[in-house]
Amino acid sequence: MTHSTTEVAVGGAVLAAALAFVVYTVQATGFSLGASGYDLRASFRSIEGVNVGTDVRLAGVKVGAVTGIVLNPETYRADTVVTLNEGIQVPDDSAIVIASEGLLGGNFVEISPGGSPFYYGAGDEILDTQGSVSLLTLLLRYVGSGDEE
């Protein structure tokens, strides 16, 4: 069985492209093999624009990712699990908010650290939350609040 050089080259290129897609998918979804970290929970009124894999940032630096989102049927809130990288300590009076990267950018989860000397442990719940704010709602409020003299 003889293989032409062209067939081997094309096969190698297809294999390299498939590997590149796998690497891209793993990076884009935030999935990592053997990554260590710990989970924190938070409940939001609205998490519009946030999905599993969305970045969790502290001072603008990625420190984790959203790893779970479920609707709580009793409170009608989005119960969320975020996994923070090992070694990141968050004071237990911190807030967690859904922030936007800009007018056309996506949303991410931002942790605003407090000043407590005590830290959240694995599985703890952050109670101070602020859900996402709809741009359309803000625009309608602005337009509807014209000068009434």
C-alpha positions as CSV (number, residue, x, y, z in Angstrom):
1,M,0.0,0.0,0.0
2,T,1.5,3.3,-1.1
3,H,0.3,6.7,0.0
4,S,1.1,9.8,-2.0
5,T,2.7,12.7,-0.3
6,T,-0.4,14.8,-0.9
7,E,-2.6,12.4,0.9
8,V,-0.3,12.3,3.9
9,A,-0.1,16.1,3.9
10,V,-3.9,16.6,3.7
11,G,-4.4,14.1,6.5
12,G,-1.9,15.9,8.7
13,A,-3.6,19.2,8.0
14,V,-7.1,17.9,8.8
15,L,-5.7,16.3,12.1
16,A,-4.0,19.6,13.1
17,A,-7.2,21.6,12.3
18,A,-9.3,19.2,14.5
19,L,-6.8,19.5,17.3
20,A,-6.9,23.3,17.1
21,F,-10.8,23.2,17.3
22,V,-10.6,21.0,20.4
23,V,-8.1,23.4,22.1
24,Y,-10.2,26.4,21.2
25,T,-13.4,24.8,22.5
26,V,-11.7,23.9,25.8
27,Q,-10.4,27.5,26.2
28,A,-13.7,29.2,25.1
29,T,-15.9,27.2,27.5
30,G,-13.6,27.7,30.5
31,F,-13.3,23.9,30.9
32,S,-10.0,22.7,32.3
33,L,-8.7,19.3,33.2
34,G,-7.7,18.9,36.8
35,A,-8.1,22.6,37.7
36,S,-8.4,23.1,41.4
37,G,-10.6,25.6,43.1
38,Y,-13.6,26.0,45.3
39,D,-17.3,26.8,44.8
40,L,-19.3,29.7,46.1
41,R,-23.1,30.2,45.7
42,A,-25.1,33.3,44.9
43,S,-28.7,34.0,44.1
44,F,-29.6,36.7,41.5
45,R,-32.9,38.3,40.5
46,S,-31.6,38.4,36.9
47,I,-28.5,36.9,35.2
48,E,-29.3,38.0,31.7
49,G,-26.2,37.6,29.5
50,V,-24.5,35.2,31.9
51,N,-24.0,31.5,31.0
52,V,-22.0,28.6,32.4
53,G,-18.4,29.4,31.5
54,T,-18.8,33.1,31.9
55,D,-15.8,34.8,33.6
56,V,-15.7,35.7,37.3
57,R,-13.4,38.7,37.8
58,L,-11.9,40.4,40.8
59,A,-10.4,43.9,40.1
60,G,-10.8,43.1,36.4
61,V,-8.7,39.9,36.6
62,K,-10.3,36.5,35.8
63,V,-10.3,34.5,39.0
64,G,-12.9,31.9,38.1
65,A,-15.9,30.9,36.1
66,V,-19.6,30.4,36.4
67,T,-20.1,26.6,36.7
68,G,-23.8,26.2,37.4
69,I,-27.1,28.1,36.9
70,V,-30.6,26.8,38.0
71,L,-33.9,28.5,38.5
72,N,-35.1,28.2,42.1
73,P,-38.8,27.3,41.8
74,E,-39.6,28.7,45.3
75,T,-38.0,32.2,45.0
76,Y,-37.9,32.6,41.2
77,R,-34.3,33.6,41.4
78,A,-31.3,32.3,39.5
79,D,-29.2,30.2,41.9
80,T,-25.7,30.3,40.6
81,V,-22.5,28.5,41.4
82,V,-19.1,30.1,40.7
83,T,-15.8,28.3,41.0
84,L,-12.9,30.4,42.1
85,N,-9.3,29.5,41.5
86,E,-7.4,28.0,44.4
87,G,-5.6,30.6,46.5
88,I,-8.1,33.4,45.8
89,Q,-9.6,34.5,49.1
90,V,-12.8,36.6,49.1
91,P,-13.8,38.5,52.3
92,D,-17.1,37.4,53.7
93,D,-18.7,40.8,53.3
94,S,-18.0,41.0,49.6
95,A,-20.7,41.7,46.9
96,I,-21.1,39.9,43.6
97,V,-22.6,41.7,40.7
98,I,-23.4,41.1,37.0
99,A,-21.4,43.7,35.1
100,S,-21.1,44.6,31.5
101,E,-18.0,45.0,29.4
102,G,-19.5,48.1,27.7
103,L,-22.3,49.1,25.4
104,L,-21.8,46.3,23.0
105,G,-19.8,43.9,25.1
106,G,-21.0,40.8,27.0
107,N,-21.7,40.4,30.7
108,F,-19.4,38.9,33.3
109,V,-19.6,38.3,37.1
110,E,-17.6,40.8,39.2
111,I,-16.7,40.3,42.8
112,S,-16.5,43.6,44.8
113,P,-14.3,42.7,47.9
114,G,-15.3,43.9,51.3
115,G,-13.0,44.6,54.2
116,S,-13.7,41.8,56.6
117,P,-10.8,39.8,58.0
118,F,-12.8,36.6,57.5
119,Y,-13.1,34.8,54.2
120,Y,-15.7,32.7,52.4
121,G,-15.1,29.0,52.5
122,A,-16.0,26.3,49.9
123,G,-19.8,26.1,49.5
124,D,-20.6,29.4,51.2
125,E,-23.2,31.7,49.8
126,I,-22.6,35.4,48.9
127,L,-25.7,37.2,50.1
128,D,-25.0,40.7,48.7
129,T,-25.9,40.3,45.0
130,Q,-26.9,42.6,42.2
131,G,-28.4,41.2,39.0
132,S,-27.9,42.4,35.5
133,V,-29.5,45.7,34.4
134,S,-31.2,45.7,31.1
135,L,-29.9,48.4,28.8
136,L,-33.4,48.7,27.2
137,T,-34.9,49.4,30.7
138,L,-32.4,52.1,31.4
139,L,-33.0,53.8,28.1
140,L,-36.8,53.7,28.6
141,R,-36.3,55.3,32.1
142,Y,-34.1,58.0,30.6
143,V,-36.5,58.8,27.8
144,G,-39.5,58.7,30.1
145,S,-38.0,61.1,32.6
146,G,-38.1,64.2,30.5
147,D,-38.3,67.7,32.1
148,E,-41.7,68.3,33.5
149,E,-42.1,71.9,34.4
